């Protein structure tokens, strides 16, 4: 329903913010629509005269001694979407994700957000889910939290475009940036695990509680998991991946005091990468 133009500006701003928090953050028409207006009377469909169905010709009687052939085989079914475990390349996996219809978030999202950065980099970062900016642009970590992540990586000499590969546990934005449900996470998890297996990172950073609890399968919250190293077993990899849990940049924007702990995690990440790459 369109906003009342007689409302004062602060009230209009609060109403607009309510729409954004509810997930209605994009216009779909040039003019407002009054949903309370009485609908126009529907026109009765015209009645068409019934037509007799065509009769199939009767089959000819069988000839004595003739060999009866089996009916023609039905056309082969169209192959289904490639299963995550069957994807041999990142291109195949991305195509499978874009064709996947098993996550209801896809129906409300604008774009599928697969990944960004360099898949050949030793560092892979996995966050929670796309936000409004990511959903609009189609790349992970491009909003305010992504800008903070870029600056954080820069402090330890890592450039996003060449030194890191970035993705999320979910490939579609939850409406209003709400917390993902267990079913939504479960539907995407096989793609995420295959994603990690194809990239084969030397170090994995799990940003935020959702990414950490999903991949580590641990009940603790992020405040207890952050700063700790784990050996993460990924199907398809011969050896576990060194994995570090840390705060999500969006949490750091809301809680600046936590940046001190995040800085410690960055130093630990730098030391781990240097040890793996240069020793």
Secondary structure, 3 states (H helix, E strand, C coil): CCCCCCCCHHHHHHHHHHHHHCCCCCCCCCCCCCCCCCCCCCCCCCCCCCCCCCCCCCCCCCCCCCCCCCCCCCCCCCCCCCCHHHCCCHHHHHHHHHHCCCCHHHHCCCCCCCCEECCCCCEEEEECCCCHHHHHHCCCCCCHHHHHHHHHHHHCCCCHHHHCEEEECCCCCCHHHCCCCHHHHHHHHHHHHHHHHHHCCCEEEEECHHHHHHHHCCCCCHHHHCCCEEEECCCCCCCCEEEEEECCHHHHHHCHHHHHHHHHHHHHHHHHHHHHHHC
